[in-house]
Amino acid sequence: MKILSLKHPLCRLLQSALAAVLLVACMAPPPPTSPPPPSPPVMVVPPATSTPPAPPVRNDKISNARTPLDYRLDAASHLYARNKERIFSGKLPPQLYAIGVLQVDINRQGEVTRISWMRAPRHAPDVIAEIERSVRQAAPYPAPVRMGRVTYTDTWLWDKSGKFQLDTLTEGQL
């Protein structure tokens, strides 16, 4: 077995590595660092609201309807009571100016949350606007206490005189 001389390149590499390890081992540890200065306390402030929350809606009218179909009668009666002077009295003429089918979402307080047309009378945009305005102005509707909220559908039968009937309470047509 041959022993390597100290001048051999491999021995020199090992000597250098050993010297580096000894040097690192003998070094003094770095002085402890002082903790950073305490940061100022942070306060989280909720953003200011631009308007105060709305008070709960007071609605003395309630509906005990168990289904949207039952609620439709309560809503139609409510709309008739709010629009007495605009209800067509008697049988409607054979030709109506406009017919529209409307879905209305009512929340637990009786407020209208959404209106969507299933069949809008596109030839009469004035009627579309008037029906939507009438539906919104009639709020609050009877609160659907048994269902919590409801989506009901009704058909608006509109005469050229500007008066109407709802299919739920119609007196028929000539």
ABEGO torsion letter per residue (X at the ends): XBBBBAABAAAAAAAAAAAAAAAAAABBBBBBBBBBBBBBBBBBBBBBBABBBBBBBBBABBBABABAAAAAAAAAAAAAAAAAAABBBEBBBABBABBBBBBBBBBAAGBBABBBBABBBAABAAAAAAAAAAAAAAOBBBBBAAAGBBBBBBBBBBBAAGBBBBAAABAEBX
